[in-house]
Amino acid sequence: MRILILFSLLTVTSLGVMAQNNFSPYSQMGIGDVEDGFYNRTTGLGNTGIAYRSNRYLINNNPASFSGLANQYFTMETGIRGSFVDYVGSPVAPASTQSGDITFRRIVMGIKPAKNWGSSIGLVPFSTQNYEFNVPYFIQGSNNEIANHYYQGHGSVNKAYWANAYEFFHHVSIGVDAGYIFGQLNQKDIIQNGVGGSQTSTTNNVNLQNIYMTYGLQVYSNIGKHWAFNIGGIYSQKADLLASTTKQVLGSDSSTLQNEQLNEGYLSLPNSYGAGISITHNDKYTWLADYRYSDWNGVAAKNTYPGQGYTIVSSERGSVGFEISKKRNFYNNRVELSYLQTGLYYGNSYLQINGQQIKDMGITMGFGANSLKSPLAYTIVFQYGIKGTTRNNLIRENYANITFVLNYGAVWYTKGKKFD
């Protein structure tokens, strides 16, 4: 009961803490940095897991995976991430070269209501926006008087989901993830005089919401006595996020010059596709590979963002992972004790600046342990990556993350009904 209360409190508080405090200069456009991490068991695999299945852990990478949960089983997970970023590039101010934060990134629950049916609900991050920068410029009609634009933005877009998967013939699973995207982005532009005093400030508060559907498929079987394989695929359907914007303009004396609700518009999410494969030897060694693609070119006309040199392009991400699982037999059951993981990833984001598409690459290492004396399991992951470049007057982010995942699992209340 104490654990249930703890997870309930985490669910409520997570709504306010999924936004990150780390500055991300490339989050200023669109809906910000789109999340490509899942903060689950696959995080140590470079988030490689479209074909991954688990009888205990909740694998959000593919909704079809939830049918793999153990029968009559209930599980909950939460993920916490600590992040440190070092910024490199000529636009970076000497006093603003580093940032860090610790945030909740995920709270999910899953059950096996029937023999072939797995279900999960949860709250996960979808994108974040957090930036601050200055743009000095000459005042019109003058060659020596300089003013400044101070731009600031923060906020997050989250997804609350209900996913269901059903297994057919013990070799095929089909899943559907019905997600509700919601959140608010707060964007401010302050015009300052040459000594830093505020002349006018414009604030736009943008509320976003809509349904976002993801479909998944997994096919799995054994090859002889020592090998097993899984193949997975996912598809996320294009969706238009309803954007409601409130605009407020303040003068130098903080008087309100304008305060109005703008006409509702849309920010479009693209069709996204993914495929993955995993191969396991002797129920111990697993190799995995994923590829994901998002067709941002197909929705570029609906996503026109201000800014000279900014272009929306289709994004892609590839990753590989390797896992060693230590298992033993207890009372005719095979139980996992611990596991080691590593992964590599490389991706191109949907943002191109000055002809340079923003790239993200890195390495992960993870360790997990399942307690035999309690219903808890733990995962810790170390990640190092590089995002962006210093070419064409851009900024490179060198980041290091530590992710901690806590899993609680137990046989759920069945009123005496059992299924094998």
Phi, psi and omega per residue, in radians:
M1 nan -0.685 3.117
R2 -1.084 -0.675 3.137
I3 -1.183 -0.696 3.098
L4 -1.072 -0.740 3.111
I5 -1.116 -0.718 3.130
L6 -1.069 -0.806 -3.132
F7 -1.155 -0.612 3.100
S8 -1.117 -0.737 3.098
L9 -1.135 -0.677 3.103
L10 -1.100 -0.655 3.139
T11 -1.071 -0.755 -3.127
V12 -1.199 -0.837 -3.068
T13 -1.243 -0.448 -3.115
S14 -1.102 -0.455 3.128
L15 -1.039 -0.527 -3.086
G16 -1.753 -0.091 -3.030
V17 -2.132 0.178 3.117
M18 -1.387 -0.297 3.046
A19 -1.247 2.466 -3.075
Q20 -1.692 2.703 3.105
N21 -1.662 -0.261 3.093
N22 -1.141 2.337 3.068
F23 -1.282 2.384 3.104
S24 -2.305 1.775 -3.049
P25 -1.074 -0.403 -3.110
Y26 -1.595 0.134 3.121
S27 -1.610 0.039 -3.042
Q28 -1.290 -0.305 -3.068
M29 -1.791 2.560 3.035
G30 1.093 -2.296 -3.140
I31 -1.671 0.234 3.099
G32 1.576 -2.781 3.124
D33 -1.297 2.018 3.109
V34 -1.310 2.252 -3.070
E35 -1.216 2.238 3.056
D36 -2.026 0.148 3.071
G37 -1.797 2.668 -3.113
F38 -1.992 -0.242 3.071
Y39 0.919 0.834 3.104
N40 -2.375 -2.732 -3.092
R41 -1.124 -0.406 -3.104
T42 -1.502 -0.036 -3.119
T43 -1.069 -0.682 3.105
G44 -1.230 -0.174 3.097
L45 -1.735 0.382 -3.056
G46 1.221 0.471 -3.066
N47 1.027 0.607 3.063
T48 -1.600 2.009 -3.061
G49 -3.004 0.362 3.104
I50 -1.100 -0.510 3.119
A51 -1.804 0.091 -3.043
Y52 -1.418 2.421 3.049
R53 -2.265 2.574 -3.141
S54 -2.526 2.518 3.095
N55 -1.547 -0.047 3.135
R56 -2.250 -0.735 -3.014
Y57 -1.541 2.631 -3.113
L58 -1.643 1.916 -3.034
I59 -1.769 1.671 -3.103
N60 -1.323 -0.144 -3.127
N61 -1.009 -0.544 -3.120
N62 -2.560 2.092 -3.113
P63 -1.086 -0.351 3.128
A64 -1.195 -0.241 -3.073
S65 -1.278 -0.362 -3.004
F66 -1.184 -0.335 3.059
S67 -1.233 -0.208 3.128
G68 -1.421 -0.107 3.113
L69 -1.065 2.635 3.102
A70 -1.101 2.548 3.133
N71 -1.086 2.516 3.133
Q72 0.983 0.717 -3.035
Y73 -2.121 2.445 3.086
F74 -2.187 2.331 -3.091
T75 -2.495 2.614 3.091
M76 -2.334 2.586 3.131
E77 -2.486 2.578 2.968
T78 -2.397 2.564 -3.127
G79 -2.167 2.370 3.124
I80 -2.167 2.371 -3.132
R81 -2.192 2.319 2.946
G82 -1.872 2.328 -3.035
S83 -2.338 2.445 3.062
F84 -2.261 2.304 -3.076
V85 -2.231 2.359 3.033
D86 -2.021 2.220 -3.056
Y87 -1.788 2.375 -3.116
V88 -2.290 2.359 3.112
G89 2.558 2.713 -3.100
S90 -1.108 -0.503 3.107
P91 -1.287 -0.138 -3.049
V92 -1.421 2.246 3.087
A93 -1.220 2.469 -3.098
P94 -0.998 -0.488 -3.105
A95 -1.570 0.037 -3.050
S96 -2.296 0.816 -3.060
T97 -1.629 -0.122 -3.093
Q98 -2.494 2.677 3.014
S99 -2.709 2.852 -3.133
G100 -2.785 2.769 3.091
D101 -2.818 2.936 3.013
I102 -2.325 2.175 -3.069
T103 -2.476 2.650 2.898
F104 -1.257 2.379 -3.101
R105 -2.102 -0.129 -3.013
R106 -2.965 2.406 2.982
I107 -2.502 2.026 -3.021
V108 -2.447 2.759 3.083
M109 -2.419 2.636 3.135
G110 -2.591 2.615 3.115
I111 -2.461 2.877 3.017
K112 -1.985 1.527 -3.074
P113 -1.161 -0.484 -3.132
A114 -2.549 3.044 -3.005
K115 -0.975 -0.762 -3.059
N116 -1.907 0.105 -3.003
W117 -2.047 2.141 3.043
G118 -2.046 2.520 -3.059
S119 -2.446 2.591 -3.119
S120 -2.593 2.510 3.004
I121 -2.231 2.722 3.117
G122 3.094 3.121 3.115
L123 -2.239 2.139 -3.090
V124 -2.347 2.716 3.105
P125 -1.320 2.563 3.082
F126 -1.977 -0.766 3.065
S127 -2.775 2.789 3.108
T128 -2.372 2.678 3.108
Q129 -2.384 2.189 3.116
N130 -2.815 1.901 -3.094
Y131 -2.658 2.734 3.002
E132 -2.609 2.292 3.051
F133 -2.799 2.778 -3.135
N134 -1.967 2.512 3.078
V135 -2.271 1.663 3.084
P136 -1.219 2.601 3.107
Y137 -2.723 2.720 3.094
F138 -1.357 2.389 3.084
I139 -1.154 2.380 -3.079
Q140 -0.964 2.267 -3.136
G141 1.563 0.010 -3.126
S142 -2.254 2.552 3.118
N143 -1.819 -0.057 -3.084
N144 -2.346 -0.211 3.126
E145 -1.567 2.142 -3.053
I146 -1.962 2.327 2.981
A147 -2.002 -3.087 -3.054
N148 -2.510 2.417 2.946
H149 -1.734 2.124 3.048
Y150 -1.859 2.005 -3.110
Y151 -1.823 2.390 -3.138
Q152 -2.507 2.445 3.102
G153 -2.653 2.532 3.063
H154 -2.730 2.823 3.125
G155 2.510 3.071 -3.129
S156 -2.591 2.692 3.022
V157 -2.099 2.179 -3.084
N158 -2.012 2.932 3.087
K159 -2.283 2.122 2.955
A160 -1.702 2.269 -2.998
Y161 -2.321 2.760 2.917
W162 -2.297 2.023 -3.086
A163 -2.048 2.499 3.120
N164 -2.379 2.499 3.114
A165 -2.376 2.537 3.129
Y166 -2.324 2.369 -3.095
E167 -1.729 2.388 3.094
F168 -2.091 2.322 2.989
F169 1.050 0.294 3.134
H170 1.105 0.235 -3.123
H171 -2.379 -0.159 -3.075
V172 -2.357 2.369 3.080
S173 -2.307 2.379 3.107
I174 -2.106 2.352 -3.097
G175 -2.327 2.669 3.094
V176 -2.331 2.258 3.106
D177 -1.981 1.918 3.084
A178 -1.677 1.850 -3.075
G179 -1.902 2.555 3.038
Y180 -1.981 1.960 -3.132
I181 -1.526 2.286 3.130
F182 -2.693 2.713 3.095
G183 2.820 3.110 -3.129
Q184 -2.390 2.373 3.045
L185 -1.990 2.230 -3.117
N186 -1.946 2.039 -3.043
Q187 -2.153 2.290 -3.066
K188 -2.277 2.451 3.067
D189 -2.234 2.016 -3.127
I190 -1.966 2.162 3.047
I191 -1.604 2.130 -3.084
Q192 -2.024 2.606 3.057
N193 -1.397 -3.076 -3.029
G194 -1.122 -0.338 -3.131
V195 -1.820 0.173 3.056
G196 1.646 -0.031 3.128
G197 -1.280 2.508 -3.108
S198 -1.387 2.260 3.070
Q199 -1.689 -0.981 3.048
T200 -2.496 2.702 3.071
S201 -2.380 2.412 3.113
T202 -2.096 2.195 -3.129
T203 -2.098 2.218 3.050
N204 -2.010 2.106 3.036
N205 -1.833 2.006 -3.039
V206 -1.928 2.050 3.064
N207 -1.724 2.262 -3.072
L208 -2.090 2.508 3.095
Q209 -2.889 2.576 2.966
N210 3.021 2.968 3.060
I211 -1.449 2.463 -3.140
Y212 -2.378 2.013 -3.029
M213 -1.772 2.430 3.050
T214 -2.283 2.374 -3.119
Y215 -2.083 2.513 -3.082
G216 -2.399 2.694 3.111
L217 -2.475 2.412 3.017
Q218 -2.376 2.397 3.068
V219 -2.166 2.320 -3.005
Y220 -2.606 2.612 -3.131
S221 -2.946 3.017 3.067
N222 -1.729 2.633 3.025
I223 -2.092 1.685 -3.064
G224 1.258 -2.723 -3.092
K225 -1.578 -0.298 -2.961
H226 -2.014 -0.206 -3.046
W227 -2.164 2.596 3.043
A228 -2.470 2.639 3.134
F229 -2.382 2.633 3.013
N230 -2.272 2.437 3.018
I231 -2.191 2.333 -3.097
G232 -2.340 2.713 3.067
G233 -2.552 2.580 3.101
I234 -2.366 2.697 3.080
Y235 -2.541 2.175 3.064
S236 -1.906 2.237 -3.011
Q237 -1.450 2.447 3.120
K238 -0.947 2.421 -3.120
A239 -2.526 2.513 3.069
D240 -1.757 1.999 3.108
L241 -1.389 2.133 3.092
L242 -1.185 2.126 -3.092
A243 -1.935 1.970 3.080
S244 -1.831 2.078 -3.017
T245 -2.024 2.271 3.006
T246 -1.893 2.184 -3.094
K247 -1.950 2.288 3.109
Q248 -2.298 2.262 3.117
V249 -2.068 2.200 3.133
L250 -2.010 2.515 3.078
G251 -1.459 -3.102 -3.101
S252 -1.129 -0.433 3.107
D253 -1.675 0.271 -3.134
S254 1.201 0.227 3.057
S255 -1.318 2.584 -3.095
T256 -1.439 2.027 3.098
L257 -1.605 -0.500 -3.130
Q258 -2.746 2.392 3.091
N259 -2.656 1.805 -3.040
E260 -2.595 2.763 3.028
Q261 -1.624 2.042 -3.110
L262 -1.355 2.855 3.090
N263 -1.046 2.419 -3.137
E264 -1.155 2.432 3.115
G265 -2.284 -2.833 -3.085
Y266 -2.462 2.564 2.895
L267 -2.068 2.180 -2.986
S268 -1.695 2.370 2.985
L269 -1.706 2.469 -3.006
P270 -1.512 2.951 2.881
N271 -1.151 2.317 -3.128
S272 -2.231 2.515 -3.085
Y273 -2.308 2.674 3.083
G274 -2.718 2.628 3.101
A275 -2.494 2.568 -3.130
G276 -2.653 2.824 3.117
I277 -2.501 2.548 3.027
S278 -2.401 2.515 3.128
I279 -2.272 2.255 -3.083
T280 -2.113 2.380 3.130
H281 -2.022 2.169 3.096
N282 0.963 0.556 3.096
D283 0.987 0.453 -3.067
K284 -2.304 -0.832 -3.076
Y285 -1.838 2.254 -3.118
T286 -2.274 2.264 3.037
W287 -1.946 2.404 -3.078
L288 -2.369 2.679 3.052
A289 -2.608 2.448 3.131
D290 -2.316 2.677 2.951
Y291 -2.474 2.305 3.125
R292 -2.249 2.516 -3.109
Y293 -2.452 2.351 3.097
S294 -2.159 2.185 -3.027
D295 -1.508 1.212 3.109
W296 -1.185 -0.438 3.076
N297 -1.039 -0.557 -3.112
G298 -1.258 -0.286 3.135
V299 -2.118 0.221 -3.095
A300 -1.056 -0.608 -3.114
A301 -1.135 -0.469 -3.132
K302 -1.590 -0.127 -3.100
N303 -2.118 1.254 3.121
T304 -1.625 1.991 -3.093
Y305 -1.940 2.508 3.101
P306 -1.245 2.775 3.096
G307 2.183 2.092 -3.131
Q308 -1.227 2.302 3.110
G309 1.551 -0.011 3.136
Y310 -1.619 2.363 3.122
T311 -2.451 2.503 3.058
I312 -1.654 2.270 -3.138
V313 -2.350 2.817 3.116
S314 -1.158 2.524 -3.092
S315 -1.930 2.751 3.102
E316 -2.640 2.759 -3.127
R317 -2.642 2.307 3.055
G318 -2.126 2.550 -3.130
S319 -2.676 2.714 3.062
V320 -2.364 2.694 3.135
G321 -2.595 2.789 3.108
F322 -2.468 2.394 -3.075
E323 -2.366 2.431 2.999
I324 -2.041 2.112 -3.097
S325 -1.954 2.276 3.108
K326 -1.745 2.068 -3.089
K327 -2.272 2.709 3.076
R328 -2.453 2.803 3.100
N329 -1.642 2.190 3.076
F330 -2.244 2.039 3.098
Y331 0.891 0.898 3.106
N332 1.160 0.206 3.055
N333 -2.037 2.455 3.097
R334 -1.627 2.074 -3.028
V335 -2.048 2.356 3.091
E336 -1.491 2.307 3.124
L337 -1.701 -0.773 -3.100
S338 -2.806 3.014 3.107
Y339 -2.755 2.667 3.052
L340 -2.084 2.516 -3.083
Q341 -2.447 2.703 2.948
T342 -2.624 2.722 -3.109
G343 -2.750 2.779 3.066
L344 -2.279 2.550 3.109
Y345 -2.549 2.692 3.123
Y346 -2.633 2.283 -3.103
G347 -2.605 2.757 3.008
N348 -1.983 2.213 -3.114
S349 -1.370 3.084 -3.128
Y350 -1.453 0.062 -3.071
L351 -1.944 2.263 3.060
Q352 -2.124 2.214 -3.078
I353 -2.176 2.246 -3.138
N354 0.906 0.674 3.126
G355 1.361 0.068 -3.092
Q356 -1.961 1.950 3.082
Q357 -1.272 2.332 -3.067
I358 -1.313 2.141 -3.082
K359 -1.847 2.691 3.129
D360 -2.438 2.192 -3.104
M361 -2.518 2.695 3.137
G362 -3.134 -3.061 -3.098
I363 -2.348 2.578 3.123
T364 -2.282 2.658 3.023
M365 -2.473 2.278 -3.069
G366 -2.340 2.715 3.063
F367 -2.427 2.423 3.118
G368 -2.401 2.659 3.122
A369 -2.488 2.444 3.084
N370 -1.903 2.143 -3.113
S371 -1.320 2.383 3.073
L372 -1.605 -0.182 -3.120
K373 -1.811 -0.094 3.127
S374 -2.592 2.911 3.140
P375 -1.435 0.331 -3.057
L376 -1.790 2.621 3.027
A377 -2.405 2.645 -3.015
Y378 -2.307 2.524 3.039
T379 -2.385 2.345 3.043
I380 -2.255 2.363 -3.034
V381 -2.303 2.351 3.026
F382 -1.888 2.352 -3.082
Q383 -2.376 2.385 3.025
Y384 -2.278 2.330 -3.111
G385 -2.608 2.934 3.109
I386 -2.261 2.254 3.133
K387 -2.229 2.324 3.119
G388 1.495 -2.951 -3.078
T389 -2.709 2.823 3.055
T390 -1.633 0.005 3.107
R391 -1.227 2.693 3.082
N392 0.936 0.633 3.064
N393 1.117 0.608 3.134
L394 -1.789 -3.086 -3.058
I395 -2.094 2.414 3.052
R396 -1.864 2.324 3.078
E397 -1.842 2.076 2.984
N398 -1.742 1.997 -3.011
Y399 -2.175 2.629 3.070
A400 -2.303 2.229 -3.114
N401 -2.111 2.555 2.938
I402 -2.153 2.138 -3.128
T403 -2.014 2.329 3.094
F404 -2.106 2.185 -3.141
V405 -2.038 2.218 3.102
L406 -1.930 2.233 -3.113
N407 -2.108 2.324 3.045
Y408 -2.088 2.232 -3.124
G409 -2.475 2.505 3.135
A410 -2.819 2.811 3.033
V411 -1.166 2.301 -3.055
W412 -1.599 2.867 -3.021
Y413 -1.183 2.070 -3.051
T414 -2.017 -0.005 -3.114
K415 0.933 0.638 3.082
G416 1.488 -0.147 3.140
K417 -1.432 2.344 -3.118
K418 -2.297 2.593 3.012
F419 -2.483 2.574 -3.088
D420 -1.711 nan nan
